[in-house]
Amino acid sequence: MAIDMDTVRQIAFSFGDVEETDHFHLRALKANKKIFTTLWQQEQRIMVKLSPTDQSLFHPYDPTIFFPVPNKWGLQGCTFVDLTKVRKDMLRDVIFLAHERAFLKKEK
């Protein structure tokens, strides 16, 4: 059973300091004024901004569930999550990591 966008929102908002905004043709979730998740309603997936290291931990689990965005953003850790296949506990973990990353200071 697919996870719906309301469930994604509930998970994300449970971490606090989250706002939802428009981002081009999508809805975006922000923390610390940084986008950490975009909602791809029609595709039944989300994009989470992970570190490349975190991406490398999720992707091998099941590359049909967790897969890099196919461009330079994907090389930087941006990862799609297929909501028709992901378990809720894993979704919570991946959204949590993306949310926490929004509060990290940029490395120089």
C-alpha positions as CSV (number, residue, x, y, z in Angstrom):
1,M,0.0,0.0,0.0
2,A,1.4,3.4,-1.0
3,I,2.1,6.0,1.5
4,D,0.2,9.2,0.8
5,M,1.4,12.8,0.9
6,D,-0.5,13.6,4.1
7,T,1.5,10.9,5.9
8,V,4.7,12.4,4.5
9,R,3.6,15.8,5.8
10,Q,2.7,14.3,9.2
11,I,6.1,12.7,9.5
12,A,8.0,15.8,8.5
13,F,6.0,18.2,10.6
14,S,6.6,15.9,13.7
15,F,10.2,17.0,13.7
16,G,9.3,20.7,14.2
17,D,10.4,23.9,12.5
18,V,8.9,22.9,9.2
19,E,7.0,25.0,6.7
20,E,5.4,24.0,3.4
21,T,5.9,26.3,0.3
22,D,5.6,26.3,-3.4
23,H,8.7,25.3,-5.4
24,F,8.2,25.6,-9.1
25,H,5.5,23.1,-10.0
26,L,5.9,21.2,-6.7
27,R,5.3,21.6,-2.9
28,A,8.4,21.8,-0.8
29,L,9.0,21.2,2.9
30,K,11.6,23.6,4.5
31,A,13.4,23.6,7.8
32,N,15.8,26.4,8.8
33,K,14.7,28.1,5.5
34,K,16.2,25.3,3.5
35,I,14.3,22.8,1.3
36,F,14.8,19.3,2.6
37,T,12.0,17.5,0.8
38,T,9.9,18.1,-2.3
39,L,6.6,16.3,-2.9
40,W,6.1,14.7,-6.3
41,Q,2.4,14.0,-6.0
42,Q,1.7,12.6,-9.5
43,E,4.8,10.4,-9.5
44,Q,4.0,9.1,-6.0
45,R,7.5,9.9,-4.7
46,I,9.4,12.5,-2.8
47,M,12.9,13.9,-3.1
48,V,14.9,14.2,0.1
49,K,18.2,16.1,0.4
50,L,20.7,13.6,1.9
51,S,24.4,13.7,2.2
52,P,26.1,11.5,-0.5
53,T,27.1,9.2,2.4
54,D,23.5,8.8,3.6
55,Q,22.4,8.3,0.1
56,S,24.9,5.5,-0.3
57,L,23.4,3.7,2.7
58,F,19.8,3.8,1.5
59,H,20.3,3.2,-2.2
60,P,21.8,-0.4,-1.9
61,Y,18.9,-1.5,0.3
62,D,16.6,-1.3,-2.7
63,P,17.5,0.9,-5.7
64,T,13.9,0.8,-6.9
65,I,12.8,2.6,-3.7
66,F,15.8,4.9,-3.0
67,F,17.5,6.3,-6.1
68,P,19.6,9.4,-6.9
69,V,18.0,12.2,-8.7
70,P,19.4,11.8,-12.3
71,N,21.4,15.0,-12.5
72,K,24.1,16.9,-10.6
73,W,21.7,17.1,-7.6
74,G,21.8,13.4,-7.4
75,L,25.5,13.4,-7.1
76,Q,25.2,15.7,-4.2
77,G,22.8,13.4,-2.3
78,C,19.4,14.3,-3.6
79,T,17.4,11.1,-3.5
80,F,14.0,10.0,-4.8
81,V,11.9,7.8,-2.6
82,D,9.2,5.7,-4.2
83,L,6.1,6.0,-1.9
84,T,4.5,2.9,-3.4
85,K,7.2,0.7,-2.1
86,V,8.9,2.2,1.0
87,R,8.2,1.1,4.5
88,K,6.9,3.8,6.8
89,D,9.7,3.3,9.3
90,M,12.4,3.7,6.6
91,L,10.5,6.8,5.2
92,R,10.6,8.3,8.7
93,D,14.4,7.7,8.9
94,V,15.1,9.2,5.5
95,I,13.0,12.3,6.2
96,F,14.6,12.7,9.6
97,L,18.1,12.7,8.1
98,A,17.1,15.2,5.4
99,H,15.5,17.5,8.1
100,E,18.5,17.3,10.3
101,R,20.8,18.1,7.4
102,A,19.0,21.4,6.9
103,F,20.4,22.6,10.2
104,L,24.0,21.7,9.4
105,K,26.4,24.5,8.7
106,K,27.8,24.5,5.1
107,E,31.4,23.2,4.9
108,K,33.8,25.6,3.3
